[in-house]
Amino acid sequence: MALVAWVLPLRSVWERARHDQAPTAGQYAMLLLVVVLASCVSTYFSAALLHSVHALLSGERPAVRASLGAVLRLLPTLVGWSLLGSSLGLLLRILESTAGLSWIFEMAGLSWTLLTFFVLPVIVVERSGLLTSLRRSLALGRRELGSWISGGIRLFITTLLVLAAGVVVMIYAVESDSVAVMLASAGAVLLLWLLTGIVVSAATGIYRMALYHRAVRAGRAG
């Protein structure tokens, strides 16, 4: 039932798009709700991952259930952060599509990402409110800007290479003119991309929390 609730709005929008029709106001509202719910779920599990990484870096061995329970107590702040982030991202996309000057909005999106890179670690570790976490994230981000950019570039290049490898495999599979080879290759490539997404997401969380610990230590030493 939960899967149907997520798929039906997308299907109805797709059916209207096939007939060159814009989504209705109700469909826009349903899509917005789906985006917000997906953002909240993603934020919750990202926070649980960060809690586990923080505990490991602190010399503890937390259980998955303990991390999920710990961040559950932070749910109001996490929901607020999800709503703020998804709303601003959607607003930037709308302005980009209607006003043009995409490079301006891309720079605004990048600036927002830099500003909020440490928001989740601050919420999870320091249990502060949303506005305090934003200010704290900005202060910590100034110390680790170079490391954040270099680490992000390495993760991006790694992901790009894996995606390119999958495309090359699919090209050779299509040229083989064998349905069995194409199906097997498509399945393997999709599995590879799925695993890559999971690994990159986990690596990003680990890297973010490690940088947070380093920035906090640097601030205390300074």
BAGUKE-631894 format. One record per residue: residue in one letter; x, y, z of N, C-alpha, C, O in turn. Coordinates in steps of 0.05 Angstrom, whole numbers, plus 5000, padded with zeros to 4 digits. Atoms other than C-alpha are relative to their C-alpha. Layout:
AXYZXYZXYZXYZ;...
//
This chain:
M501649765000500050005000501750255000501150454986;A498349774999505650485017501350054973501650284964;L498849975027508950354949498050124980498750294964;V502149895018502350484913499650305005499350454986;A500349724994501651144949502250174989501750414982;W497849845012508451364924499950004970500650204957;V499850035029507651114852497650134986498050254965;L502349905014500551334835500250304992499550364969;P499749725009501952094835501950034977501450194959;L498149985022507951994790498849894974499349994953;R501250115024503951554743498050194987497950224963;S502049825011498352054736501350244986500350334966;V498549785013503252614721501249914974501150054954;W498850115024506752164670497849974978498450034955;E502250035019500052014636499350274987498850284963;R500649745010498552754629502350114982501850244962;A497749915016505552894603500149874973500949994953;R500150145025504652374549498150134980498450114956;H502049865017498752774523500550304999498750464993;D499249715001502553444528498250175018497550395010;Q501649854981498453664588501650055025503049875035;A498649934975501154024649498649875023496249825022;P501350114976499853724718498050195011498250435008;T502049834987493753964755501150115026503250025036;A499149884975494254374818500149785022501949785039;G500050214981492453754859502549824996503649725016;Q497650175006498053354824502550145009504450015019;Y497649854990503053904838500249985031502449945041;A500050024970501053884912500949725008502449695027;M499350274993501653124913503049954995504349825010;L497150035006508553154879501750145022503750035030;L498649864978510753664931500149845025502149835039;L500250174976508353214986501949764998503249695018;V498250235005512152624956502950085004504549945017;V497349904998518553044951500750055030502949985039;V499549934971517853285024500349745016502149725033;L499950254986516552585050502749854994503949745012;A497450135007522552305011502350145013504250015022;S497949844987526852865038500249945030502449915041;C500050064971524752725110501149725006502649695025;V499050284996526051975104503049994995504549875011;S497149995006532852105072501650145022503750045030;T498649854979534752615125500149835026502249835040;Y500150174975532652135182502249794999503749765018;F498050215002537051565157502850104997504749985007;S497349885001542852025140500950085028503250055036;A499449934972542452285212500849765016502649775033;A499450254986542451565238502849914993504449825010;L497350085008548651415197502150185013504250095023;L498149814988552152045223500349945030502549975041;H499950074971550351845295501849765004503449765023;S498350244998553651165284502950074995504749975010;V497249925006559851475253501250165023503550125030;H499149844977560351975310500749825024502849875037;A499550194978559951415361502649844995504249805013;L497650155007565351015325502550175003504550095014;L497749824997569951615321500650085029502850165036;S499649944972568851725395500849755016501049765041;G499150254986571051005411497849825009498349645025;E502350174992564050705420499349814977500349844954;R501050195020560650125383496950005001495849825014;P502949984997553350335374498649794983499649714962;A501850185016547849865350498450184981497950414987;V501649865020543750065290497450105014496650335009;R502549924987537450075333500550245019498850425021;A499449784982540850545383500350264985499350474994;S499749765016542651045328497350094989496750334989;L502749925009535651025299498350125022496850315018;G501449904977532751135368501050285008499450455016;A498849744991537551705384499150234982498450444991;V500849785018535852105321497050044999496050244990;L502949974999528451965330499250225019497250365015;R500649794981528652435389500650284989499750485000;L499449745013531252975342498250054976498650234960;L501750005024525552865292498950284994498950364970;P501049745007522453565298502050184986501450314966;T497949845013529053905281500749894973501150044954;L499450125026530453405226497950054979498550104956;V502249945018523653515195500150294991499750364968;G499749725007524654265198502350054980502050204962;W497849985018531354195164499349894972500050004952;S500850115026528353745110498150194985498450234961;L501849815012522754245097501550244989500950334966;L498449765009527654825092501649934976501650084956;G498250075022532554465047498549934974499250034953;S501550075024527354164999498550244989498450274964;S501549775009523354814996501950194985501250304964;L498149825013529555234979501049884974501350024954;G499150135025531954724928497950024978498650084955;L502249995020525154714894499750294990499250344967;L500349725008524855474895502250084980501750234961;L497849935018531655534862499649884972500150014952;R500650125025529555044808497850154984498050194960;I502249855013523155434794501050264989500450344966;L498949745009526856094790501949964976501950124958;E498150055022532155784745498549954974499450044953;S501550075024526955514696498350244990497750254966;T501749785008522756154695501650264994500850414976;A498649755003527856714701502549984983503750194976;G497550035015533756424663502450055018502250025043;L497549944984540856604685500649765019500949805043;S499750244984541955884708502550015017502649895039;W497450014986549156014729499750155027501150085047;I500449864974546756504783498749825020499649815044;F501450174981542056004814501749755006501549645028;E498250214993547255454808502150085021502749935039;M498149904979552155884847498650035027499749985047;A501549984975546656024898499649735013499849705037;G500350274989545455274905502649905011502649775032;L497350094990552955144913500650155027501650025045;S499649854975553355694966498449895023499449875045;W501750124979547555395004501149735009501149675033;T498850264993550954705001502450045019502749905038;L497749954983557354995030499250105027500450025048;L500949894974553555365084498949795018499349805042;T501450194984549654765106501349725002500149535010;F498650275001554854205099500149875027499849635029;F499750124973555554115174497450025017497549975041;V502549974985548254235193499249745014498649745038;L500850254988546553505203501949905022500949825043;P498250084978552853335243499550175025499650065047;V500549834977551453935288497449935014497349915038;I502550084987544253735299500349735015499349715037;V499850264988546153015314501850005025501149885045;V498150014978552153145359499350205022499350145045;E500449784980550553815392497050035007496450185026;R502949994995542953725390498950295002497350355020;S500949725000541954465375497750044981497049864965;G502249945017536154795341500950074972503350074966;L499449975028535754935267501650264995503750244981;L498549755005538055665267502849995012504750084999;T497450034987543655525316501849824983504249874980;S498450195016545854935273500950134974503250074965;L499249865025545955365210502450195006504350194990;R497849824993550455885244502549845007504749914998;R497850174992554855345273501349874975503749844973;S499050125025555455005205501650194984503750124973;L498449805014557755645173502750055012504750074998;A497549964986563055745226501949774995504349814991;L498350245004565655035219500949974970503149894964;G499450035028565255055143502350184991503850114972;R497849825008570155635139502749875005504649924991;R497550134993575455195171500749774981503049714977;E499650255016574454585126499150034971498549834959;L501049965027572454895060501749864979500649724962;G498250135019578554645022499749705001499649574980;S500350304998577953935049497349914989497249704976;W502650075010570553925034499949994969498949804958;I500049985030571654134961501649774988500749644969;S498350205011577353654949498849725004498949554985;G501350264996573653064980497649974982497149754972;G502350025018567353224941500849954971499549804957;I499050045027571353254876500849714996500249594976;R499150285002574452564890497549814999497549634983;L502350175001567652254904498550034974497549844963;F501449955025564652584842501549854977500249734960;I498450135022570352324797499649695002499349564982;T500450294996569651624827497349914989497149714975;T502750075009562151614815499850024969498649854957;L500149965029563051884744501449774985500449684965;L498650235013568051334727498449755001498349604981;V501750244998563350794752497750024980497049834966;L502249975019557551084712501049974971499649844955;A498950035027562051134650500649714993500149624971;A499450285005564250414658497449854994497449674977;G502550135005556950194661499050064972497949894958;V500949925027555350584597501649844979500549754959;V498350155019561350254561499149714999498949594977;V500950275000558949564583497449974984497049784969;M502550025014551949704557500350044970498949914954;I499549975029554649944490501049744987500149664966;Y499050255011558649304480497849785001497749614983;A502150204999552548894502498050044977497149844965;V501949955023548049234450501349914974500049804956;E498650075025553349124396500249694997500849604975;S499850295002553448374413497649874986497849644977;D502550105013546348294384498949755014497549595002;S500950234985544947784439498150105022499050265039;V501949914979538647894481500949915027500650065047;A499150104974541447464536502350175012502350235035;V497849844991547847864539499150285008500050395028;M501049734994544048524538498550005027498950185043;L501550014975539348314594501949965024501650085045;A498150054978545048044637501750255005502250325029;S498349764996549248664625498350225013499350365030;A501749804988543349124641499649955030499750145046;G500350064972542148764706502550055016502350165039;A497549964986549448774725500650305004501650395025;V499449714999550149514708498250145020499150315036;L501949874981543849714747500849935029500650105047;L499150084974546349314807502550155008502850245031;L497649854994553149644802499450295006500650405025;W500749724994550050344799498650035027499150225041;L501449994974545550184858502049985023501850135042;L498050044979551349934900501850255002502650335024;T498449755000555450544879498650225014499950375030;G501549804986549951004902500049975030500350165045;I500150064972549550664969502850065013502950185034;V497349964989557150664979500750305001501850405020;V499449725000557851394958498550155021499650335034;S501649874979552151605004501349955028501550135044;A498850074975555451235062502750145003503350255025;A497449864999562351515045499750295005501350415019;T500549724996559552215042499450065029500450255041;G500749964972556552145111502449965019502850125037;I497650054984562951855140502050234998503150335017;Y498149785005567252395108499050265013500650415024;R501149764987562552945133500450005030501250205041;M499750014971562752705205503050025007503750145028;A497149994994570352615202501050294998502550385015;L499349725003571053335177498950165023500250355033;Y501249854977566353575232501849965025502350155039;H498350054977570653235285502650164998503650285018;R497549855004576953555255499650305004501350435016;A500649714997573754245252499650075029500550285038;V500549954972571454195324502650005016503150175032;R497450014987578353985347501750244994503150355011;A498549765008581554555308499050255014500650425022;G501249774986576755045339500850015030501350225041;R499150014972578554805409502950075003503750215022;A497149944999585954835394500650294995502450415007;G499649725006585255535366499150185022499350425021;
//
